[in-house]
Amino acid sequence: MEKLSKKQIAKLINDPKRIAAIANEPHMDKWLKNNPWFGFDKKSTSKVYKIFAELESWEINAKTNKFWDLLDKKLREEI
């Protein structure tokens, strides 16, 4: 199984407006390096999508450390 590319991940989020922004987000690059299971572990990857959408619904900017720190915190709580 091949790991998902950043563009594939953005497409899975299913928002065309976010594809380029997410694919070029430095916070995401750092997060992906710290979470090499992402894209391989389907259950945990699915949880990340859910949490990502939840944080965006709270209007937390995905280009901030706060967003990615909350994503990690909520993910640890659910796993």
Distance bins in CASP14 RR format, pairs under 12 A and 6 or more apart:
PFRMAT RR
TARGET T0000
AUTHOR 0000-0000-0000
RMODE 2
METHOD distances of the structure
MODEL  1
1 37 0 0 0 0 0 1 0 0 0 0 0
1 39 0 0 0 0 1 0 0 0 0 0 0
1 40 1 0 0 1 0 0 0 0 0 0 0
1 41 0 0 0 0 0 1 0 0 0 0 0
1 42 0 0 0 0 1 0 0 0 0 0 0
1 45 0 0 0 0 0 1 0 0 0 0 0
2 8 0 0 0 0 1 0 0 0 0 0 0
2 39 0 0 0 0 1 0 0 0 0 0 0
2 40 0 0 0 0 1 0 0 0 0 0 0
3 9 0 0 0 0 1 0 0 0 0 0 0
3 32 0 0 0 0 1 0 0 0 0 0 0
3 35 0 0 0 0 0 1 0 0 0 0 0
3 36 0 0 0 0 1 0 0 0 0 0 0
3 37 0 0 0 0 1 0 0 0 0 0 0
3 38 0 0 0 0 1 0 0 0 0 0 0
3 39 1 0 1 0 0 0 0 0 0 0 0
3 40 1 0 0 1 0 0 0 0 0 0 0
3 41 0 0 0 0 0 1 0 0 0 0 0
3 45 0 0 0 0 0 1 0 0 0 0 0
4 10 0 0 0 0 1 0 0 0 0 0 0
4 11 0 0 0 0 1 0 0 0 0 0 0
4 12 1 0 0 1 0 0 0 0 0 0 0
4 13 0 0 0 0 0 1 0 0 0 0 0
4 22 0 0 0 0 0 1 0 0 0 0 0
4 23 0 0 0 0 0 1 0 0 0 0 0
4 32 0 0 0 0 1 0 0 0 0 0 0
4 36 0 0 0 0 0 1 0 0 0 0 0
4 37 0 0 0 0 0 1 0 0 0 0 0
4 38 1 0 0 1 0 0 0 0 0 0 0
4 39 1 0 1 0 0 0 0 0 0 0 0
4 40 0 0 0 0 1 0 0 0 0 0 0
4 41 0 0 0 0 0 1 0 0 0 0 0
4 42 0 0 0 0 0 1 0 0 0 0 0
4 45 0 0 0 0 1 0 0 0 0 0 0
4 48 0 0 0 0 0 1 0 0 0 0 0
4 49 0 0 0 0 0 1 0 0 0 0 0
5 11 0 0 0 0 1 0 0 0 0 0 0
5 12 0 0 0 0 0 1 0 0 0 0 0
5 19 0 0 0 0 0 1 0 0 0 0 0
5 22 0 0 0 0 0 1 0 0 0 0 0
5 23 0 0 0 0 1 0 0 0 0 0 0
5 28 0 0 0 0 0 1 0 0 0 0 0
5 32 0 0 0 0 0 1 0 0 0 0 0
5 38 0 0 0 0 0 1 0 0 0 0 0
5 39 0 0 0 0 1 0 0 0 0 0 0
6 12 0 0 0 0 0 1 0 0 0 0 0
6 13 0 0 0 0 0 1 0 0 0 0 0
6 18 0 0 0 0 0 1 0 0 0 0 0
6 19 0 0 0 0 1 0 0 0 0 0 0
6 20 0 0 0 0 0 1 0 0 0 0 0
6 21 0 0 0 0 0 1 0 0 0 0 0
6 22 1 0 0 1 0 0 0 0 0 0 0
6 23 1 0 1 0 0 0 0 0 0 0 0
6 24 0 0 0 0 1 0 0 0 0 0 0
6 25 0 0 0 0 1 0 0 0 0 0 0
6 26 0 0 0 0 0 1 0 0 0 0 0
6 27 0 0 0 0 0 1 0 0 0 0 0
6 28 1 0 0 1 0 0 0 0 0 0 0
6 29 1 0 0 1 0 0 0 0 0 0 0
6 31 0 0 0 0 0 1 0 0 0 0 0
6 32 1 0 0 1 0 0 0 0 0 0 0
6 33 0 0 0 0 0 1 0 0 0 0 0
6 38 0 0 0 0 0 1 0 0 0 0 0
6 39 0 0 0 0 0 1 0 0 0 0 0
7 13 0 0 0 0 0 1 0 0 0 0 0
7 16 0 0 0 0 0 1 0 0 0 0 0
7 18 0 0 0 0 0 1 0 0 0 0 0
7 19 1 0 0 1 0 0 0 0 0 0 0
7 20 0 0 0 0 1 0 0 0 0 0 0
7 21 0 0 0 0 0 1 0 0 0 0 0
7 22 0 0 0 0 1 0 0 0 0 0 0
7 23 1 0 1 0 0 0 0 0 0 0 0
7 24 0 0 0 0 1 0 0 0 0 0 0
7 25 0 0 0 0 0 1 0 0 0 0 0
7 28 0 0 0 0 0 1 0 0 0 0 0
8 14 0 0 0 0 0 1 0 0 0 0 0
8 19 0 0 0 0 1 0 0 0 0 0 0
8 22 0 0 0 0 0 1 0 0 0 0 0
8 23 0 0 0 0 1 0 0 0 0 0 0
8 38 0 0 0 0 0 1 0 0 0 0 0
8 39 0 0 0 0 1 0 0 0 0 0 0
8 45 0 0 0 0 0 1 0 0 0 0 0
9 15 0 0 0 0 0 1 0 0 0 0 0
9 18 0 0 0 0 0 1 0 0 0 0 0
9 19 0 0 0 0 1 0 0 0 0 0 0
9 22 1 0 0 1 0 0 0 0 0 0 0
9 23 1 0 0 1 0 0 0 0 0 0 0
9 25 0 0 0 0 0 1 0 0 0 0 0
9 28 0 0 0 0 1 0 0 0 0 0 0
9 29 0 0 0 0 0 1 0 0 0 0 0
9 31 0 0 0 0 0 1 0 0 0 0 0
9 32 0 0 0 0 1 0 0 0 0 0 0
9 35 0 0 0 0 0 1 0 0 0 0 0
9 38 1 0 0 1 0 0 0 0 0 0 0
9 39 1 0 0 1 0 0 0 0 0 0 0
9 45 0 0 0 0 1 0 0 0 0 0 0
9 48 0 0 0 0 1 0 0 0 0 0 0
9 49 0 0 0 0 1 0 0 0 0 0 0
9 52 0 0 0 0 1 0 0 0 0 0 0
10 16 0 0 0 0 1 0 0 0 0 0 0
10 17 0 0 0 0 1 0 0 0 0 0 0
10 18 1 0 1 0 0 0 0 0 0 0 0
10 19 1 0 1 0 0 0 0 0 0 0 0
10 20 1 0 0 1 0 0 0 0 0 0 0
10 21 1 0 0 1 0 0 0 0 0 0 0
10 22 1 0 1 0 0 0 0 0 0 0 0
10 23 1 0 1 0 0 0 0 0 0 0 0
10 24 0 0 0 0 1 0 0 0 0 0 0
10 25 0 0 0 0 1 0 0 0 0 0 0
10 28 0 0 0 0 1 0 0 0 0 0 0
10 49 0 0 0 0 0 1 0 0 0 0 0
10 52 0 0 0 0 0 1 0 0 0 0 0
10 62 0 0 0 0 0 1 0 0 0 0 0
11 17 0 0 0 0 0 1 0 0 0 0 0
11 18 0 0 0 0 1 0 0 0 0 0 0
11 19 1 0 0 1 0 0 0 0 0 0 0
11 20 0 0 0 0 0 1 0 0 0 0 0
11 22 0 0 0 0 1 0 0 0 0 0 0
11 23 0 0 0 0 1 0 0 0 0 0 0
11 49 0 0 0 0 0 1 0 0 0 0 0
12 18 0 0 0 0 0 1 0 0 0 0 0
12 19 0 0 0 0 0 1 0 0 0 0 0
12 22 0 0 0 0 0 1 0 0 0 0 0
12 23 0 0 0 0 0 1 0 0 0 0 0
12 38 0 0 0 0 0 1 0 0 0 0 0
12 39 0 0 0 0 1 0 0 0 0 0 0
12 42 0 0 0 0 0 1 0 0 0 0 0
12 45 0 0 0 0 1 0 0 0 0 0 0
12 46 0 0 0 0 1 0 0 0 0 0 0
12 48 0 0 0 0 0 1 0 0 0 0 0
12 49 1 0 0 1 0 0 0 0 0 0 0
12 50 0 0 0 0 0 1 0 0 0 0 0
12 52 0 0 0 0 1 0 0 0 0 0 0
12 53 0 0 0 0 0 1 0 0 0 0 0
13 19 0 0 0 0 1 0 0 0 0 0 0
13 21 0 0 0 0 0 1 0 0 0 0 0
13 22 1 0 0 1 0 0 0 0 0 0 0
13 23 0 0 0 0 0 1 0 0 0 0 0
13 25 0 0 0 0 0 1 0 0 0 0 0
13 28 0 0 0 0 0 1 0 0 0 0 0
13 45 0 0 0 0 0 1 0 0 0 0 0
13 48 0 0 0 0 0 1 0 0 0 0 0
13 49 1 0 0 1 0 0 0 0 0 0 0
13 50 0 0 0 0 0 1 0 0 0 0 0
13 51 0 0 0 0 0 1 0 0 0 0 0
13 52 1 0 0 1 0 0 0 0 0 0 0
13 53 1 0 0 1 0 0 0 0 0 0 0
13 55 0 0 0 0 0 1 0 0 0 0 0
13 56 0 0 0 0 1 0 0 0 0 0 0
13 62 0 0 0 0 0 1 0 0 0 0 0
14 22 0 0 0 0 0 1 0 0 0 0 0
14 49 0 0 0 0 1 0 0 0 0 0 0
14 52 0 0 0 0 0 1 0 0 0 0 0
14 53 0 0 0 0 1 0 0 0 0 0 0
14 56 0 0 0 0 0 1 0 0 0 0 0
15 21 0 0 0 0 1 0 0 0 0 0 0
15 22 0 0 0 0 1 0 0 0 0 0 0
15 49 0 0 0 0 0 1 0 0 0 0 0
15 52 0 0 0 0 0 1 0 0 0 0 0
15 53 0 0 0 0 1 0 0 0 0 0 0
15 56 0 0 0 0 1 0 0 0 0 0 0
15 62 0 0 0 0 0 1 0 0 0 0 0
16 22 0 0 0 0 0 1 0 0 0 0 0
16 23 0 0 0 0 0 1 0 0 0 0 0
17 56 0 0 0 0 0 1 0 0 0 0 0
18 24 0 0 0 0 0 1 0 0 0 0 0
18 25 0 0 0 0 1 0 0 0 0 0 0
18 28 0 0 0 0 0 1 0 0 0 0 0
18 52 0 0 0 0 1 0 0 0 0 0 0
18 53 0 0 0 0 0 1 0 0 0 0 0
18 56 0 0 0 0 1 0 0 0 0 0 0
18 62 0 0 0 0 1 0 0 0 0 0 0
18 63 0 0 0 0 0 1 0 0 0 0 0
19 25 0 0 0 0 0 1 0 0 0 0 0
21 27 0 0 0 0 0 1 0 0 0 0 0
21 28 0 0 0 0 1 0 0 0 0 0 0
21 56 0 0 0 0 0 1 0 0 0 0 0
21 61 0 0 0 0 0 1 0 0 0 0 0
21 62 1 0 0 1 0 0 0 0 0 0 0
21 63 1 0 0 1 0 0 0 0 0 0 0
22 28 1 0 0 1 0 0 0 0 0 0 0
22 29 0 0 0 0 0 1 0 0 0 0 0
22 31 0 0 0 0 0 1 0 0 0 0 0
22 32 0 0 0 0 0 1 0 0 0 0 0
22 49 0 0 0 0 0 1 0 0 0 0 0
22 52 0 0 0 0 1 0 0 0 0 0 0
22 56 0 0 0 0 0 1 0 0 0 0 0
22 62 1 0 0 1 0 0 0 0 0 0 0
22 63 0 0 0 0 1 0 0 0 0 0 0
22 67 0 0 0 0 0 1 0 0 0 0 0
23 29 0 0 0 0 1 0 0 0 0 0 0
23 32 0 0 0 0 0 1 0 0 0 0 0
24 62 0 0 0 0 0 1 0 0 0 0 0
24 63 0 0 0 0 0 1 0 0 0 0 0
25 31 0 0 0 0 1 0 0 0 0 0 0
25 32 0 0 0 0 1 0 0 0 0 0 0
25 52 0 0 0 0 0 1 0 0 0 0 0
25 61 0 0 0 0 0 1 0 0 0 0 0
25 62 1 0 0 1 0 0 0 0 0 0 0
25 63 1 0 0 1 0 0 0 0 0 0 0
25 64 0 0 0 0 0 1 0 0 0 0 0
25 65 0 0 0 0 0 1 0 0 0 0 0
25 67 0 0 0 0 1 0 0 0 0 0 0
25 68 0 0 0 0 1 0 0 0 0 0 0
26 32 0 0 0 0 0 1 0 0 0 0 0
26 33 0 0 0 0 0 1 0 0 0 0 0
26 62 0 0 0 0 0 1 0 0 0 0 0
26 63 0 0 0 0 1 0 0 0 0 0 0
26 64 0 0 0 0 0 1 0 0 0 0 0
26 65 0 0 0 0 0 1 0 0 0 0 0
26 68 0 0 0 0 0 1 0 0 0 0 0
27 33 0 0 0 0 0 1 0 0 0 0 0
27 34 0 0 0 0 0 1 0 0 0 0 0
27 52 0 0 0 0 0 1 0 0 0 0 0
27 60 0 0 0 0 0 1 0 0 0 0 0
27 61 0 0 0 0 1 0 0 0 0 0 0
27 62 1 0 0 1 0 0 0 0 0 0 0
27 63 1 0 0 1 0 0 0 0 0 0 0
27 64 1 0 0 1 0 0 0 0 0 0 0
27 65 1 0 0 1 0 0 0 0 0 0 0
27 66 0 0 0 0 1 0 0 0 0 0 0
27 67 1 0 0 1 0 0 0 0 0 0 0
27 68 1 0 1 0 0 0 0 0 0 0 0
27 69 0 0 0 0 1 0 0 0 0 0 0
27 70 0 0 0 0 0 1 0 0 0 0 0
27 71 0 0 0 0 1 0 0 0 0 0 0
27 72 0 0 0 0 0 1 0 0 0 0 0
28 34 0 0 0 0 0 1 0 0 0 0 0
28 35 0 0 0 0 0 1 0 0 0 0 0
28 38 0 0 0 0 1 0 0 0 0 0 0
28 48 0 0 0 0 0 1 0 0 0 0 0
28 52 0 0 0 0 1 0 0 0 0 0 0
28 62 1 0 0 1 0 0 0 0 0 0 0
28 63 0 0 0 0 1 0 0 0 0 0 0
28 64 0 0 0 0 0 1 0 0 0 0 0
28 65 0 0 0 0 0 1 0 0 0 0 0
28 67 0 0 0 0 1 0 0 0 0 0 0
28 68 1 0 0 1 0 0 0 0 0 0 0
28 71 0 0 0 0 1 0 0 0 0 0 0
29 35 0 0 0 0 0 1 0 0 0 0 0
29 38 0 0 0 0 0 1 0 0 0 0 0
29 68 0 0 0 0 0 1 0 0 0 0 0
30 65 0 0 0 0 1 0 0 0 0 0 0
30 67 0 0 0 0 0 1 0 0 0 0 0
30 68 1 0 0 1 0 0 0 0 0 0 0
30 69 0 0 0 0 0 1 0 0 0 0 0
30 71 0 0 0 0 0 1 0 0 0 0 0
30 72 0 0 0 0 0 1 0 0 0 0 0
31 37 0 0 0 0 0 1 0 0 0 0 0
31 38 1 0 0 1 0 0 0 0 0 0 0
31 48 0 0 0 0 1 0 0 0 0 0 0
31 51 0 0 0 0 0 1 0 0 0 0 0
31 52 0 0 0 0 0 1 0 0 0 0 0
31 62 0 0 0 0 0 1 0 0 0 0 0
31 65 0 0 0 0 0 1 0 0 0 0 0
31 67 0 0 0 0 1 0 0 0 0 0 0
31 68 1 0 1 0 0 0 0 0 0 0 0
31 69 0 0 0 0 1 0 0 0 0 0 0
31 70 0 0 0 0 0 1 0 0 0 0 0
31 71 1 0 0 1 0 0 0 0 0 0 0
31 72 1 0 0 1 0 0 0 0 0 0 0
31 75 0 0 0 0 0 1 0 0 0 0 0
32 38 1 0 0 1 0 0 0 0 0 0 0
32 39 0 0 0 0 1 0 0 0 0 0 0
32 40 0 0 0 0 0 1 0 0 0 0 0
32 45 0 0 0 0 0 1 0 0 0 0 0
32 48 0 0 0 0 0 1 0 0 0 0 0
32 68 0 0 0 0 0 1 0 0 0 0 0
32 71 0 0 0 0 0 1 0 0 0 0 0
33 68 0 0 0 0 0 1 0 0 0 0 0
34 68 0 0 0 0 1 0 0 0 0 0 0
34 69 0 0 0 0 0 1 0 0 0 0 0
34 71 0 0 0 0 0 1 0 0 0 0 0
34 72 0 0 0 0 1 0 0 0 0 0 0
34 75 0 0 0 0 0 1 0 0 0 0 0
35 41 0 0 0 0 1 0 0 0 0 0 0
35 44 0 0 0 0 1 0 0 0 0 0 0
35 45 0 0 0 0 1 0 0 0 0 0 0
35 47 0 0 0 0 0 1 0 0 0 0 0
35 48 0 0 0 0 1 0 0 0 0 0 0
35 68 0 0 0 0 0 1 0 0 0 0 0
35 71 0 0 0 0 1 0 0 0 0 0 0
35 72 0 0 0 0 1 0 0 0 0 0 0
35 75 0 0 0 0 1 0 0 0 0 0 0
35 76 0 0 0 0 0 1 0 0 0 0 0
35 79 0 0 0 0 0 1 0 0 0 0 0
36 44 0 0 0 0 0 1 0 0 0 0 0
36 45 0 0 0 0 0 1 0 0 0 0 0
37 43 0 0 0 0 0 1 0 0 0 0 0
37 44 1 0 0 1 0 0 0 0 0 0 0
37 45 1 0 0 1 0 0 0 0 0 0 0
37 47 0 0 0 0 0 1 0 0 0 0 0
37 48 0 0 0 0 1 0 0 0 0 0 0
37 75 0 0 0 0 0 1 0 0 0 0 0
37 79 0 0 0 0 0 1 0 0 0 0 0
38 44 1 0 0 1 0 0 0 0 0 0 0
38 45 1 0 1 0 0 0 0 0 0 0 0
38 46 0 0 0 0 0 1 0 0 0 0 0
38 47 0 0 0 0 0 1 0 0 0 0 0
38 48 1 0 0 1 0 0 0 0 0 0 0
38 49 0 0 0 0 0 1 0 0 0 0 0
38 52 0 0 0 0 0 1 0 0 0 0 0
38 71 0 0 0 0 0 1 0 0 0 0 0
38 72 0 0 0 0 0 1 0 0 0 0 0
38 75 0 0 0 0 1 0 0 0 0 0 0
39 45 1 0 1 0 0 0 0 0 0 0 0
39 46 0 0 0 0 1 0 0 0 0 0 0
39 47 0 0 0 0 0 1 0 0 0 0 0
39 48 0 0 0 0 1 0 0 0 0 0 0
39 49 0 0 0 0 0 1 0 0 0 0 0
40 48 0 0 0 0 0 1 0 0 0 0 0
41 47 0 0 0 0 1 0 0 0 0 0 0
41 48 0 0 0 0 1 0 0 0 0 0 0
41 75 0 0 0 0 0 1 0 0 0 0 0
41 79 0 0 0 0 1 0 0 0 0 0 0
42 48 0 0 0 0 0 1 0 0 0 0 0
42 49 0 0 0 0 0 1 0 0 0 0 0
43 49 0 0 0 0 0 1 0 0 0 0 0
43 50 0 0 0 0 0 1 0 0 0 0 0
43 75 0 0 0 0 0 1 0 0 0 0 0
43 78 0 0 0 0 0 1 0 0 0 0 0
43 79 0 0 0 0 1 0 0 0 0 0 0
44 50 0 0 0 0 0 1 0 0 0 0 0
44 51 0 0 0 0 0 1 0 0 0 0 0
44 71 0 0 0 0 0 1 0 0 0 0 0
44 72 0 0 0 0 0 1 0 0 0 0 0
44 75 1 0 0 1 0 0 0 0 0 0 0
44 76 0 0 0 0 0 1 0 0 0 0 0
44 78 0 0 0 0 1 0 0 0 0 0 0
44 79 1 0 0 1 0 0 0 0 0 0 0
45 51 0 0 0 0 0 1 0 0 0 0 0
45 52 0 0 0 0 0 1 0 0 0 0 0
45 75 0 0 0 0 0 1 0 0 0 0 0
45 79 0 0 0 0 0 1 0 0 0 0 0
46 52 0 0 0 0 0 1 0 0 0 0 0
46 53 0 0 0 0 0 1 0 0 0 0 0
46 75 0 0 0 0 0 1 0 0 0 0 0
46 78 0 0 0 0 0 1 0 0 0 0 0
46 79 0 0 0 0 0 1 0 0 0 0 0
47 53 0 0 0 0 0 1 0 0 0 0 0
47 54 0 0 0 0 0 1 0 0 0 0 0
47 71 0 0 0 0 0 1 0 0 0 0 0
47 72 0 0 0 0 0 1 0 0 0 0 0
47 74 0 0 0 0 1 0 0 0 0 0 0
47 75 1 0 0 1 0 0 0 0 0 0 0
47 76 0 0 0 0 0 1 0 0 0 0 0
47 77 0 0 0 0 0 1 0 0 0 0 0
47 78 1 0 1 0 0 0 0 0 0 0 0
47 79 1 0 0 1 0 0 0 0 0 0 0
48 54 0 0 0 0 0 1 0 0 0 0 0
48 55 0 0 0 0 0 1 0 0 0 0 0
48 68 0 0 0 0 0 1 0 0 0 0 0
48 70 0 0 0 0 0 1 0 0 0 0 0
48 71 1 0 0 1 0 0 0 0 0 0 0
48 72 0 0 0 0 1 0 0 0 0 0 0
48 74 0 0 0 0 1 0 0 0 0 0 0
48 75 1 0 0 1 0 0 0 0 0 0 0
48 76 0 0 0 0 0 1 0 0 0 0 0
48 78 0 0 0 0 1 0 0 0 0 0 0
48 79 0 0 0 0 0 1 0 0 0 0 0
49 55 0 0 0 0 0 1 0 0 0 0 0
49 56 0 0 0 0 0 1 0 0 0 0 0
49 71 0 0 0 0 0 1 0 0 0 0 0
49 75 0 0 0 0 0 1 0 0 0 0 0
50 56 0 0 0 0 0 1 0 0 0 0 0
50 57 0 0 0 0 0 1 0 0 0 0 0
50 71 0 0 0 0 0 1 0 0 0 0 0
50 74 0 0 0 0 1 0 0 0 0 0 0
50 75 0 0 0 0 1 0 0 0 0 0 0
50 78 0 0 0 0 1 0 0 0 0 0 0
51 57 0 0 0 0 0 1 0 0 0 0 0
51 58 0 0 0 0 0 1 0 0 0 0 0
51 60 0 0 0 0 0 1 0 0 0 0 0
51 62 0 0 0 0 0 1 0 0 0 0 0
51 67 0 0 0 0 0 1 0 0 0 0 0
51 68 0 0 0 0 0 1 0 0 0 0 0
51 69 0 0 0 0 0 1 0 0 0 0 0
51 70 0 0 0 0 1 0 0 0 0 0 0
51 71 1 0 1 0 0 0 0 0 0 0 0
51 72 0 0 0 0 1 0 0 0 0 0 0
51 73 0 0 0 0 1 0 0 0 0 0 0
51 74 1 0 1 0 0 0 0 0 0 0 0
51 75 1 0 1 0 0 0 0 0 0 0 0
51 76 0 0 0 0 0 1 0 0 0 0 0
51 77 0 0 0 0 1 0 0 0 0 0 0
51 78 1 0 0 1 0 0 0 0 0 0 0
51 79 0 0 0 0 0 1 0 0 0 0 0
52 58 0 0 0 0 0 1 0 0 0 0 0
52 60 0 0 0 0 0 1 0 0 0 0 0
52 62 1 0 0 1 0 0 0 0 0 0 0
52 67 0 0 0 0 1 0 0 0 0 0 0
52 68 0 0 0 0 1 0 0 0 0 0 0
52 70 0 0 0 0 0 1 0 0 0 0 0
52 71 1 0 0 1 0 0 0 0 0 0 0
52 72 0 0 0 0 0 1 0 0 0 0 0
52 74 0 0 0 0 1 0 0 0 0 0 0
52 75 0 0 0 0 1 0 0 0 0 0 0
53 60 0 0 0 0 0 1 0 0 0 0 0
53 62 0 0 0 0 0 1 0 0 0 0 0
53 71 0 0 0 0 0 1 0 0 0 0 0
53 74 0 0 0 0 0 1 0 0 0 0 0
54 60 0 0 0 0 1 0 0 0 0 0 0
54 62 0 0 0 0 0 1 0 0 0 0 0
54 67 0 0 0 0 0 1 0 0 0 0 0
54 70 0 0 0 0 1 0 0 0 0 0 0
54 71 0 0 0 0 1 0 0 0 0 0 0
54 74 1 0 0 1 0 0 0 0 0 0 0
54 75 0 0 0 0 0 1 0 0 0 0 0
54 78 0 0 0 0 0 1 0 0 0 0 0
55 61 0 0 0 0 1 0 0 0 0 0 0
55 62 1 0 0 1 0 0 0 0 0 0 0
55 64 0 0 0 0 0 1 0 0 0 0 0
55 66 0 0 0 0 1 0 0 0 0 0 0
55 67 1 0 1 0 0 0 0 0 0 0 0
55 68 0 0 0 0 1 0 0 0 0 0 0
55 69 0 0 0 0 0 1 0 0 0 0 0
55 70 1 0 1 0 0 0 0 0 0 0 0
55 71 1 0 0 1 0 0 0 0 0 0 0
55 72 0 0 0 0 0 1 0 0 0 0 0
55 73 0 0 0 0 0 1 0 0 0 0 0
55 74 1 0 0 1 0 0 0 0 0 0 0
55 75 0 0 0 0 0 1 0 0 0 0 0
56 62 1 0 0 1 0 0 0 0 0 0 0
56 63 0 0 0 0 0 1 0 0 0 0 0
56 64 0 0 0 0 0 1 0 0 0 0 0
56 67 0 0 0 0 1 0 0 0 0 0 0
56 70 0 0 0 0 0 1 0 0 0 0 0
56 71 0 0 0 0 0 1 0 0 0 0 0
58 66 0 0 0 0 0 1 0 0 0 0 0
58 67 0 0 0 0 1 0 0 0 0 0 0
58 70 0 0 0 0 1 0 0 0 0 0 0
58 71 0 0 0 0 0 1 0 0 0 0 0
58 74 0 0 0 0 0 1 0 0 0 0 0
59 66 0 0 0 0 0 1 0 0 0 0 0
59 67 0 0 0 0 0 1 0 0 0 0 0
60 66 1 0 0 1 0 0 0 0 0 0 0
60 67 1 0 1 0 0 0 0 0 0 0 0
60 68 0 0 0 0 1 0 0 0 0 0 0
60 69 0 0 0 0 0 1 0 0 0 0 0
60 70 1 0 0 1 0 0 0 0 0 0 0
60 71 0 0 0 0 1 0 0 0 0 0 0
60 74 0 0 0 0 0 1 0 0 0 0 0
61 67 1 0 0 1 0 0 0 0 0 0 0
61 68 0 0 0 0 0 1 0 0 0 0 0
61 70 0 0 0 0 0 1 0 0 0 0 0
62 68 1 0 0 1 0 0 0 0 0 0 0
62 69 0 0 0 0 0 1 0 0 0 0 0
62 70 0 0 0 0 0 1 0 0 0 0 0
62 71 0 0 0 0 1 0 0 0 0 0 0
64 70 0 0 0 0 1 0 0 0 0 0 0
64 71 0 0 0 0 0 1 0 0 0 0 0
65 71 0 0 0 0 0 1 0 0 0 0 0
65 72 0 0 0 0 0 1 0 0 0 0 0
65 73 0 0 0 0 0 1 0 0 0 0 0
66 72 0 0 0 0 0 1 0 0 0 0 0
66 73 0 0 0 0 0 1 0 0 0 0 0
67 73 0 0 0 0 0 1 0 0 0 0 0
67 74 0 0 0 0 0 1 0 0 0 0 0
68 74 0 0 0 0 0 1 0 0 0 0 0
68 75 0 0 0 0 0 1 0 0 0 0 0
69 75 0 0 0 0 0 1 0 0 0 0 0
69 76 0 0 0 0 0 1 0 0 0 0 0
70 76 0 0 0 0 0 1 0 0 0 0 0
70 77 0 0 0 0 0 1 0 0 0 0 0
71 77 0 0 0 0 0 1 0 0 0 0 0
71 78 0 0 0 0 0 1 0 0 0 0 0
72 78 0 0 0 0 0 1 0 0 0 0 0
72 79 0 0 0 0 0 1 0 0 0 0 0
73 79 0 0 0 0 0 1 0 0 0 0 0
END
